[in-house]
Amino acid sequence: MLAVQLEMQRRHLRTERVPTLAEYLEYWLYQSVKPRVRPLTFAGYSVNVRKHLVPALGKIRLDRLTPQHVQGMINARLEAGFSPKTVAYAHQVLRTALELAKRWDLIDRNVASMVDPPRRERPKIHPMDPNQARAFLDSIRGHRLEALFSVALSMGLRQGESLGLRWTDVDLPAGSLTVRNQLQRIDGRLTLVEPKTERSHRTIAIPRSVIDSLRDHEARQLAEKLWAGSKWVDSGLVFTNRSGGPLQARRVIEEFHKALGAAGMERIRFHDLRHSCATLLLVQGVSPRVVMEILGHSEIAMTMDTYSHVVPELQREAANKMDGLLSRPSTVGRER
């Protein structure tokens, strides 16, 4: 315990008295979390500390925090209109921070682990069926973001992965692209960061139709560059604003919803383009393992759990194939 106190004193966390939760969380963020996680992960932890944990619990002394305090924070955040997913993440951050305090003998128990997080309902997905997908692609032909929407629908890239694509990641002659980055807003700035997981770093074959869209997009971008002249920002990104800088995610979603309306289709999330890609691949009989690799999922169970709505159709198709293999030949017309 003494060694821990000396180390924490050296790093400017006062230990002549037990620190408040706010003091401890600040120390934990910058001395434990920041050196070992990606910037995007750190930003998520930091937002939860400052937006949820410190306002609700920050003044409480670390050793006087109780399960009732934590439950009260959860209830208050939910009543304030925050989603169960958001509140559950804040609870997870607190539990992780307190677990380290427990290992360091600063507290005797992790009170956050004694409180259940709010129940999180998985958002319903609304994938396009083949007819809808074809109609949507037909309707966006010539749209400035046609290639972006086509990449998301045909290859299942996440929005951040699509917006983080650079021309150096795309090999049109070979018909492939490599996901190396994703574009995320960190501390108010759009920044290229590493993919979500190690499996998210992947190389994917590009469908022929998408290659054509990307070639058209490249020509359109060159024309915009000439038009912008000295105002052009040479970001190297595939999908940019009209000045060459990164696209705002909010702006992309607005354009996507307008495109859906123009096609006479109901509004869905941009992320449903990724779900549409997976669903369309699975119903065509593409191996779930291959779909997992295309999407960049870390485990095949994640793929099948997410797209469980497709399983009955796959099972029926499998039953039909087995029936065709094992059924006895028809005896109609045979002589006895």
C-alpha positions as CSV (number, residue, x, y, z in Angstrom):
1,M,0.0,0.0,0.0
2,L,2.8,2.4,0.9
3,A,4.5,1.8,-2.5
4,V,1.3,2.6,-4.3
5,Q,0.8,5.8,-2.3
6,L,4.4,7.0,-3.1
7,E,3.9,6.3,-6.8
8,M,0.5,8.1,-6.9
9,Q,2.0,11.0,-5.0
10,R,4.8,11.2,-7.6
11,R,2.2,11.3,-10.3
12,H,0.3,14.1,-8.6
13,L,-2.6,12.2,-7.1
14,R,-2.8,13.3,-3.4
15,T,-2.9,10.4,-1.0
16,E,-2.5,12.1,2.4
17,R,-6.2,11.7,2.3
18,V,-8.4,9.3,0.3
19,P,-9.1,11.0,-3.1
20,T,-12.6,11.7,-4.4
21,L,-13.8,9.7,-7.3
22,A,-13.3,12.6,-9.6
23,E,-9.6,12.9,-8.6
24,Y,-9.1,9.2,-8.9
25,L,-10.8,9.0,-12.3
26,E,-8.6,11.8,-13.7
27,Y,-5.5,10.0,-12.5
28,W,-6.8,6.7,-13.9
29,L,-7.5,8.2,-17.3
30,Y,-4.2,9.7,-18.0
31,Q,-1.8,7.3,-16.1
32,S,-3.5,4.0,-16.8
33,V,-5.8,4.2,-19.7
34,K,-4.2,6.7,-22.1
35,P,-0.8,4.9,-22.5
36,R,-2.4,1.5,-23.4
37,V,-5.4,2.2,-25.6
38,R,-6.2,3.7,-29.0
39,P,-7.0,7.4,-29.1
40,L,-10.6,6.6,-30.0
41,T,-11.1,4.3,-27.0
42,F,-9.5,6.9,-24.7
43,A,-11.8,9.5,-26.1
44,G,-14.8,7.3,-25.3
45,Y,-13.6,6.7,-21.7
46,S,-12.9,10.4,-21.2
47,V,-16.4,11.5,-22.4
48,N,-18.0,9.0,-20.0
49,V,-16.0,10.2,-17.1
50,R,-16.6,13.9,-17.7
51,K,-20.2,13.7,-18.9
52,H,-21.7,11.0,-16.7
53,L,-19.5,9.8,-13.8
54,V,-17.9,13.0,-12.4
55,P,-21.2,15.1,-12.4
56,A,-23.1,12.4,-10.6
57,L,-20.5,10.8,-8.3
58,G,-17.3,12.9,-8.5
59,K,-17.5,14.6,-5.1
60,I,-17.9,11.3,-3.2
61,R,-14.8,10.0,-1.5
62,L,-13.4,6.9,-3.2
63,D,-13.8,4.6,-0.2
64,R,-17.3,5.9,0.6
65,L,-18.8,5.1,-2.8
66,T,-21.7,2.6,-2.4
67,P,-23.7,0.4,-4.7
68,Q,-26.6,2.7,-4.0
69,H,-24.7,5.6,-5.3
70,V,-24.0,3.7,-8.5
71,Q,-27.6,2.6,-8.9
72,G,-28.7,6.2,-8.4
73,M,-26.4,7.4,-11.1
74,I,-27.8,4.8,-13.5
75,N,-31.4,5.6,-12.7
76,A,-30.8,9.4,-13.0
77,R,-29.0,9.0,-16.4
78,L,-31.9,7.0,-17.8
79,E,-34.5,9.4,-16.5
80,A,-32.5,12.2,-18.1
81,G,-33.2,10.5,-21.5
82,F,-29.9,8.8,-22.1
83,S,-30.2,5.4,-23.9
84,P,-29.6,2.2,-22.0
85,K,-26.6,1.6,-24.2
86,T,-25.0,4.9,-23.2
87,V,-25.6,4.4,-19.5
88,A,-24.4,0.8,-19.7
89,Y,-21.1,2.1,-21.2
90,A,-20.7,4.6,-18.4
91,H,-21.3,1.8,-15.9
92,Q,-18.7,-0.3,-17.6
93,V,-16.1,2.5,-17.5
94,L,-16.7,3.0,-13.8
95,R,-16.5,-0.8,-13.1
96,T,-13.2,-1.0,-15.0
97,A,-11.7,2.0,-13.1
98,L,-12.8,0.7,-9.7
99,E,-11.3,-2.7,-10.5
100,L,-7.9,-1.2,-10.8
101,A,-8.4,0.8,-7.5
102,K,-9.3,-2.5,-5.8
103,R,-6.2,-4.2,-7.2
104,W,-4.1,-1.3,-5.8
105,D,-5.7,-1.8,-2.4
106,L,-7.3,1.7,-2.5
107,I,-10.7,0.2,-1.9
108,D,-11.9,-3.1,-0.5
109,R,-14.6,-3.8,-3.0
110,N,-15.7,-2.8,-6.5
111,V,-19.2,-1.5,-5.8
112,A,-19.9,-1.0,-9.6
113,S,-19.7,-4.8,-10.0
114,M,-22.5,-5.2,-7.5
115,V,-24.9,-3.2,-9.6
116,D,-26.5,-4.6,-12.8
117,P,-26.2,-2.4,-15.9
118,P,-29.4,-1.4,-17.6
119,R,-30.8,-3.8,-20.1
120,R,-29.6,-3.1,-23.6
121,E,-31.9,-3.9,-26.5
122,R,-30.1,-4.6,-29.7
123,P,-31.4,-2.2,-32.4
124,K,-33.5,-3.8,-35.1
125,I,-31.7,-4.0,-38.4
126,H,-33.5,-3.2,-41.6
127,P,-31.5,-4.7,-44.5
128,M,-32.5,-4.2,-48.1
129,D,-33.7,-7.2,-50.1
130,P,-32.3,-7.8,-53.5
131,N,-35.0,-5.8,-55.3
132,Q,-34.6,-2.8,-53.0
133,A,-30.8,-2.9,-53.3
134,R,-31.0,-2.9,-57.1
135,A,-33.6,-0.1,-57.1
136,F,-31.5,2.0,-54.7
137,L,-28.3,1.5,-56.8
138,D,-30.2,2.5,-60.0
139,S,-31.6,5.6,-58.3
140,I,-28.2,6.9,-57.1
141,R,-26.5,6.5,-60.5
142,G,-24.6,9.8,-61.1
143,H,-25.0,10.9,-57.5
144,R,-21.9,12.6,-56.1
145,L,-21.7,10.0,-53.4
146,E,-22.8,7.0,-55.6
147,A,-19.4,5.3,-55.0
148,L,-19.6,5.7,-51.3
149,F,-23.1,4.3,-51.0
150,S,-22.1,1.4,-53.4
151,V,-19.0,0.5,-51.3
152,A,-21.1,0.4,-48.1
153,L,-23.8,-1.7,-49.7
154,S,-21.7,-4.0,-51.8
155,M,-18.7,-4.5,-49.5
156,G,-20.1,-3.9,-46.0
157,L,-17.7,-1.3,-44.8
158,R,-18.6,0.7,-41.7
159,Q,-19.2,4.4,-42.2
160,G,-15.9,5.3,-40.5
161,E,-14.0,2.8,-42.6
162,S,-15.6,4.1,-45.9
163,L,-14.8,7.7,-45.0
164,G,-11.3,6.8,-43.9
165,L,-10.4,5.1,-47.3
166,R,-7.4,6.7,-49.1
167,W,-6.6,6.2,-52.7
168,T,-3.4,4.4,-51.6
169,D,-5.7,1.8,-50.1
170,V,-7.5,1.1,-53.4
171,D,-6.1,-1.0,-56.2
172,L,-8.5,-0.7,-59.0
173,P,-6.5,-2.7,-61.6
174,A,-6.3,-5.6,-59.1
175,G,-9.9,-5.1,-58.0
176,S,-9.3,-4.9,-54.3
177,L,-9.1,-2.4,-51.4
178,T,-7.6,-2.6,-47.9
179,V,-9.2,-1.3,-44.8
180,R,-6.4,0.4,-42.9
181,N,-8.1,3.3,-41.1
182,Q,-11.4,4.7,-40.0
183,L,-12.3,8.3,-39.8
184,Q,-13.5,9.4,-36.4
185,R,-14.1,12.6,-34.5
186,I,-11.7,12.9,-31.6
187,D,-11.6,16.1,-29.4
188,G,-13.6,17.9,-32.1
189,R,-11.3,17.0,-35.0
190,L,-11.8,14.4,-37.7
191,T,-8.9,12.0,-37.4
192,L,-7.8,8.8,-39.1
193,V,-7.4,6.1,-36.5
194,E,-6.7,2.4,-36.6
195,P,-9.7,0.0,-37.4
196,K,-12.0,-1.1,-34.7
197,T,-10.3,-4.5,-34.2
198,E,-7.3,-6.4,-35.6
199,R,-9.8,-8.3,-37.8
200,S,-11.2,-5.1,-39.1
201,H,-7.9,-4.6,-40.9
202,R,-8.7,-6.5,-44.0
203,T,-8.4,-6.7,-47.8
204,I,-11.6,-7.2,-49.8
205,A,-12.3,-7.9,-53.5
206,I,-14.2,-5.1,-55.2
207,P,-17.3,-6.1,-57.3
208,R,-17.0,-5.1,-61.0
209,S,-19.9,-2.6,-60.7
210,V,-18.2,-0.8,-57.8
211,I,-14.9,-0.6,-59.7
212,D,-16.8,1.3,-62.4
213,S,-18.3,3.6,-59.7
214,L,-15.0,4.3,-58.2
215,R,-13.4,5.1,-61.6
216,D,-16.2,7.6,-62.2
217,H,-15.8,9.0,-58.7
218,E,-12.1,9.4,-59.3
219,A,-12.7,11.4,-62.5
220,R,-15.3,13.6,-60.7
221,Q,-12.9,14.3,-57.8
222,L,-10.2,15.3,-60.3
223,A,-12.6,17.8,-61.8
224,E,-13.5,19.2,-58.4
225,K,-9.8,19.5,-57.6
226,L,-9.2,21.6,-60.8
227,W,-12.3,23.7,-59.9
228,A,-11.1,24.3,-56.3
229,G,-7.6,25.3,-57.4
230,S,-5.4,26.5,-54.5
231,K,-8.3,25.9,-52.1
232,W,-8.1,22.2,-52.6
233,V,-7.0,20.2,-49.5
234,D,-4.9,17.2,-50.6
235,S,-6.1,14.7,-48.0
236,G,-5.6,11.7,-50.1
237,L,-9.1,10.4,-49.1
238,V,-11.3,8.7,-51.6
239,F,-14.5,10.4,-50.3
240,T,-14.1,14.1,-49.6
241,N,-16.0,17.3,-49.5
242,R,-15.8,19.6,-52.5
243,S,-12.6,21.1,-51.1
244,G,-10.8,17.8,-50.7
245,G,-11.2,17.6,-47.0
246,P,-12.8,14.7,-45.0
247,L,-16.6,14.3,-45.2
248,Q,-18.7,15.0,-42.1
249,A,-20.6,11.8,-41.0
250,R,-23.7,13.9,-40.4
251,R,-23.6,15.3,-43.9
252,V,-23.3,11.8,-45.4
253,I,-26.3,10.6,-43.4
254,E,-28.3,13.6,-44.6
255,E,-27.4,12.8,-48.2
256,F,-28.2,9.1,-47.7
257,H,-31.7,9.8,-46.4
258,K,-32.3,12.2,-49.3
259,A,-31.3,9.5,-51.7
260,L,-33.6,7.0,-50.0
261,G,-36.5,9.5,-50.4
262,A,-35.7,10.1,-54.0
263,A,-35.8,6.3,-54.6
264,G,-39.2,6.1,-52.8
265,M,-37.8,4.0,-50.0
266,E,-38.4,4.2,-46.3
267,R,-35.7,5.8,-44.1
268,I,-33.1,3.4,-42.6
269,R,-29.8,3.9,-40.9
270,F,-26.6,4.3,-43.0
271,H,-25.3,1.3,-41.0
272,D,-28.1,-0.8,-42.5
273,L,-26.2,-0.7,-45.7
274,R,-23.6,-2.9,-44.0
275,H,-26.4,-5.2,-42.7
276,S,-27.8,-5.3,-46.2
277,C,-24.4,-6.5,-47.6
278,A,-24.2,-9.3,-45.1
279,T,-27.8,-10.4,-45.5
280,L,-27.5,-10.5,-49.3
281,L,-24.3,-12.5,-49.2
282,L,-25.8,-15.1,-46.8
283,V,-29.0,-15.6,-48.7
284,Q,-26.9,-16.2,-51.8
285,G,-25.2,-19.1,-50.0
286,V,-21.9,-17.4,-49.4
287,S,-20.1,-19.1,-46.5
288,P,-20.6,-17.4,-43.1
289,R,-16.9,-17.6,-42.6
290,V,-16.3,-15.5,-45.8
291,V,-19.0,-13.0,-44.7
292,M,-17.3,-12.7,-41.3
293,E,-14.0,-11.9,-43.1
294,I,-15.6,-9.4,-45.4
295,L,-17.3,-7.6,-42.5
296,G,-14.2,-7.7,-40.3
297,H,-16.0,-9.5,-37.4
298,S,-13.7,-10.9,-34.8
299,E,-15.7,-14.1,-34.4
300,I,-18.1,-16.1,-36.6
301,A,-20.5,-16.3,-33.7
302,M,-20.9,-12.5,-33.9
303,T,-21.8,-12.8,-37.6
304,M,-24.4,-15.5,-37.1
305,D,-25.8,-13.9,-34.0
306,T,-26.2,-10.5,-35.7
307,Y,-27.8,-12.1,-38.8
308,S,-29.9,-14.7,-37.1
309,H,-32.9,-13.5,-39.1
310,V,-31.3,-15.2,-42.1
311,V,-30.8,-18.5,-40.4
312,P,-34.3,-20.0,-41.1
313,E,-33.9,-19.3,-44.8
314,L,-30.5,-20.8,-44.8
315,Q,-31.8,-23.9,-42.9
316,R,-34.6,-24.3,-45.4
317,E,-32.2,-24.1,-48.3
318,A,-29.9,-26.7,-46.6
319,A,-32.9,-29.0,-46.1
320,N,-33.8,-28.7,-49.7
321,K,-30.3,-29.5,-50.8
322,M,-30.2,-32.5,-48.5
323,D,-33.5,-33.7,-49.8
324,G,-32.3,-33.4,-53.3
325,L,-29.2,-35.5,-52.4
326,L,-30.9,-38.3,-50.5
327,S,-34.4,-38.6,-52.0
328,R,-35.1,-41.8,-53.9
329,P,-35.4,-41.5,-57.7
330,S,-38.9,-41.1,-58.9
331,T,-40.6,-44.4,-59.9
332,V,-43.1,-42.7,-62.2
333,G,-43.1,-44.3,-65.6
334,R,-41.0,-47.3,-64.5
335,E,-42.1,-50.8,-65.4
336,R,-42.8,-53.1,-62.5
